[in-house]
Amino acid sequence: MLSNTPAHPSHAPRFWRDERLPFIEARTIADGRKVTYTRHAHEHFSIGAITRGRSYYHYGDQTFQISAGTVVLMNPGDVHACNPIENEHWSYHMLYLDTPWLTDLQHQLGFSTDQGYRPFNTPHTQDTSLYHGLLGLYRLLVDERAELLHKQSALVSYFSEVQQRLNPSLAPVREVNHKLERAAEYIREHCTEALRLEDICQAAELSPSYLIRAFKQYYGLTPHAFVVNSRIQFARTQLRNGALIAEVALAAGFADQAHFQRAFKQHFAATPGQYRERLKPSANNPHWPPATRPLNG
């Protein structure tokens, strides 16, 4: 992962990018009073969230006053600029997305492949779901401890929501439950590995946008949540067989023991240590480790 995060001054931009996700870059400005732009355009698609204060948003021949809670969008080639209002303190997060990636997602969501990129006609919105979704996506992307699959899934999910809310297609998505089951089986078999979204999609012969949306409808969990759940079930079996917690965390595919502890407690309302303690020999449970047997739930 490559980043540029200067300590001083506070108004300097901070950039994030990850070589595993080469199609996206993020940027945050903590104090926009010191950052001004001339009108310009990008080759990529841009989307941002105003997190504090107000600013001018010059878009084409229009000028808007935007404030915290606003999401701004710029199509490739759209001339724009955002600048402070009378030295008011304002801040924002921006994501820059390669146009071919977004175009491919649009096609997966039902647009004709002959159409190419379909531009948005909404330069800004105060849709609360898109705003908070963008903040959450930004936090996830810059989290160095978050798994690649989690980030990939969140990107597809969020930009599918942006598309459906602001630029929808009426084309239906075909249901193929047996392919979803194939995806789930692939996850179960490989849950302890560093899974990538494209690996799951290839195994199930599904597009990323369909998989992310339909998998949750079918199983009640996102693919990433399903991975974590499968890892916890694997870990539970290992703990029942007497394995050490640190070894289980590594074998199950967690980044570290602390991450494993948090996930396990979320699933069982007990830490791995508490779970192991309950399984130790006692008057009512003289056998340790217990015999291995199929587990449900």
VEXDOVEX-595424 format. One line per field, with one value per residue (C-alpha): residue in three letters; x, y, z. Coordinates in steps of 0.02 Angstrom, whole numbers, plus 50000, padded with zeros to 5 digits. Layout:
BEGIN
code = [ALA/...]
u = [X/...]
v = [Y/...]
w = [Z/...]
This chain:
BEGIN
code = [MET/LEU/SER/ASN/THR/PRO/ALA/HIS/PRO/SER/HIS/ALA/PRO/ARG/PHE/TRP/ARG/ASP/GLU/ARG/LEU/PRO/PHE/ILE/GLU/ALA/ARG/THR/ILE/ALA/ASP/GLY/ARG/LYS/VAL/THR/TYR/THR/ARG/HIS/ALA/HIS/GLU/HIS/PHE/SER/ILE/GLY/ALA/ILE/THR/ARG/GLY/ARG/SER/TYR/TYR/HIS/TYR/GLY/ASP/GLN/THR/PHE/GLN/ILE/SER/ALA/GLY/THR/VAL/VAL/LEU/MET/ASN/PRO/GLY/ASP/VAL/HIS/ALA/CYS/ASN/PRO/ILE/GLU/ASN/GLU/HIS/TRP/SER/TYR/HIS/MET/LEU/TYR/LEU/ASP/THR/PRO/TRP/LEU/THR/ASP/LEU/GLN/HIS/GLN/LEU/GLY/PHE/SER/THR/ASP/GLN/GLY/TYR/ARG/PRO/PHE/ASN/THR/PRO/HIS/THR/GLN/ASP/THR/SER/LEU/TYR/HIS/GLY/LEU/LEU/GLY/LEU/TYR/ARG/LEU/LEU/VAL/ASP/GLU/ARG/ALA/GLU/LEU/LEU/HIS/LYS/GLN/SER/ALA/LEU/VAL/SER/TYR/PHE/SER/GLU/VAL/GLN/GLN/ARG/LEU/ASN/PRO/SER/LEU/ALA/PRO/VAL/ARG/GLU/VAL/ASN/HIS/LYS/LEU/GLU/ARG/ALA/ALA/GLU/TYR/ILE/ARG/GLU/HIS/CYS/THR/GLU/ALA/LEU/ARG/LEU/GLU/ASP/ILE/CYS/GLN/ALA/ALA/GLU/LEU/SER/PRO/SER/TYR/LEU/ILE/ARG/ALA/PHE/LYS/GLN/TYR/TYR/GLY/LEU/THR/PRO/HIS/ALA/PHE/VAL/VAL/ASN/SER/ARG/ILE/GLN/PHE/ALA/ARG/THR/GLN/LEU/ARG/ASN/GLY/ALA/LEU/ILE/ALA/GLU/VAL/ALA/LEU/ALA/ALA/GLY/PHE/ALA/ASP/GLN/ALA/HIS/PHE/GLN/ARG/ALA/PHE/LYS/GLN/HIS/PHE/ALA/ALA/THR/PRO/GLY/GLN/TYR/ARG/GLU/ARG/LEU/LYS/PRO/SER/ALA/ASN/ASN/PRO/HIS/TRP/PRO/PRO/ALA/THR/ARG/PRO/LEU/ASN/GLY]
u = [50000/50063/50010/50059/50008/50109/50105/50110/50029/49854/49777/49891/49802/49819/49814/49778/49802/49830/49920/49794/49654/49737/49573/49538/49623/49563/49603/49552/49566/49552/49552/49492/49522/49702/49663/49591/49569/49552/49414/49475/49420/49476/49483/49411/49246/49252/49138/49160/49079/49081/49118/49122/49072/49022/49103/49068/49048/49076/49006/49003/48923/48833/48888/48813/48840/48865/48884/48918/48807/48823/48890/48966/48988/49094/49085/49246/49276/49157/49234/49222/49306/49270/49331/49305/49170/49244/49376/49249/49325/49269/49334/49297/49342/49359/49367/49435/49377/49445/49309/49329/49296/49136/49082/49102/48997/48861/48857/48842/48694/48600/48662/48700/48882/48866/48827/48995/49002/48833/48857/48765/48657/48662/48810/48769/48646/48604/48548/48590/48617/48745/48829/48853/48894/49034/49105/49102/49183/49322/49358/49365/49481/49610/49605/49766/49699/49541/49543/49553/49391/49300/49360/49320/49145/49111/49166/49051/48907/48924/48943/48800/48693/48752/48706/48534/48488/48553/48569/48462/48437/48272/48350/48314/48451/48427/48417/48535/48532/48637/48780/48762/48774/48931/49001/48960/49041/49198/49204/49184/49325/49444/49389/49557/49645/49660/49512/49485/49318/49370/49413/49239/49158/49260/49216/49031/49029/48947/48982/49040/48887/48766/48862/48870/48686/48609/48721/48657/48477/48501/48606/48573/48760/48878/49015/49141/49030/49006/49196/49215/49074/49155/49321/49238/49158/49329/49407/49272/49313/49499/49468/49359/49505/49620/49720/49802/49713/49860/49879/49693/49691/49830/49759/49586/49654/49638/49763/49807/49743/49655/49555/49509/49458/49340/49260/49239/49156/49037/48982/48978/48964/49121/49306/49402/49481/49312/49251/49402/49381/49204/49268/49404/49384/49262/49152/49020/49143/49287/49350/49471/49488/49314/49287/49271/49095/48993/48942/48783/48764]
v = [50000/50172/50330/50510/50571/50725/50773/50961/51073/51014/51083/50981/50844/50663/50530/50344/50211/50023/49928/49786/49908/50004/50075/50189/50327/50422/50594/50695/50881/50927/51116/51174/51357/51340/51234/51319/51257/51328/51251/51083/50910/50730/50577/50475/50478/50575/50570/50660/50692/50862/50821/50996/51174/51248/51285/51343/51205/51267/51139/51185/51356/51334/51377/51294/51318/51146/51097/50951/50804/50833/50708/50783/50689/50731/50632/50610/50771/50877/51048/51089/51169/51176/51327/51401/51528/51684/51586/51467/51306/51157/50981/50833/50659/50617/50453/50446/50294/50235/50255/50080/50000/50099/50070/49883/49892/49987/49848/49718/49814/49808/49943/49896/49857/49963/50117/50141/50246/50320/50491/50550/50705/50741/50852/50838/50755/50754/50573/50520/50338/50382/50509/50393/50250/50352/50396/50213/50160/50289/50227/50048/50087/50177/50042/49945/49800/49774/49626/49648/49551/49666/49819/49744/49694/49864/49954/49853/49868/50055/50102/49987/50084/50250/50186/50124/50279/50412/50332/50174/50047/49959/49798/49654/49546/49360/49251/49100/49026/48873/48989/49078/48909/48875/49040/48993/48823/48902/49021/48877/48778/48926/49032/49023/49098/49281/49274/49398/49447/49398/49221/49195/49270/49158/49002/49045/49120/49279/49463/49558/49671/49525/49422/49562/49605/49432/49339/49442/49420/49232/49200/49352/49392/49482/49374/49451/49419/49241/49221/49283/49169/49019/49061/49069/48899/48830/48910/48841/48664/48694/48761/48610/48500/48588/48700/48856/49020/49103/48953/48951/49136/49110/48948/49026/49167/49314/49456/49437/49370/49532/49529/49348/49387/49526/49422/49269/49371/49450/49276/49187/49326/49252/49266/49114/49098/49095/48967/48855/48875/48808/48654/48607/48452/48465/48351/48363/48363/48242/48231/48358/48389/48336/48216/48299/48301/48399/48570/48663/48851]
w = [50000/49955/50042/50067/50239/50290/50472/50438/50391/50440/50282/50167/50068/50117/49983/49991/49861/49865/49727/49750/49703/49562/49495/49644/49742/49894/49961/50114/50149/50332/50307/50137/50174/50115/49961/49807/49630/49458/49353/49291/49235/49263/49153/49295/49391/49554/49705/49871/50039/50125/50306/50383/50341/50172/50006/49830/49701/49524/49402/49219/49210/49376/49553/49707/49892/49968/50150/50266/50221/50033/49908/49749/49586/49432/49270/49171/49077/49184/49220/49404/49556/49742/49840/50014/50058/50140/50235/50314/50379/50275/50244/50131/50071/49886/49789/49612/49513/49346/49215/49139/49309/49335/49155/49178/49336/49241/49112/49248/49318/49153/49036/48856/48823/48665/48770/48852/49009/49056/49139/49294/49277/49464/49514/49700/49818/50004/50001/50179/50132/49999/50113/50261/50143/50067/50239/50288/50124/50147/50325/50263/50117/50223/50358/50332/50436/50332/50215/50027/49999/50121/50025/49855/49910/49987/49829/49718/49841/49866/49684/49637/49761/49687/49515/49564/49664/49545/49373/49371/49234/49212/49148/49269/49343/49316/49472/49474/49648/49605/49560/49727/49812/49712/49775/49955/49935/49865/50015/50137/50055/50047/50196/50284/50132/50080/49962/49821/49750/49575/49634/49704/49549/49435/49535/49531/49354/49420/49399/49554/49558/49550/49677/49806/49790/49769/49892/50038/49981/49970/50126/50233/50238/50122/50046/50166/50317/50254/50247/50426/50484/50399/50481/50651/50625/50575/50729/50841/50784/50813/50989/51029/50977/51100/50983/51055/51024/50936/50820/50784/50740/50613/50543/50522/50416/50534/50525/50709/50874/50920/50759/50792/50971/50915/50777/50888/51025/50899/50846/51015/51145/51223/51189/51123/51295/51381/51255/51286/51475/51465/51374/51500/51609/51752/51852/51717/51571/51609/51429/51354/51214/51162/51019/50850/50784/50657/50722/50681/50712]
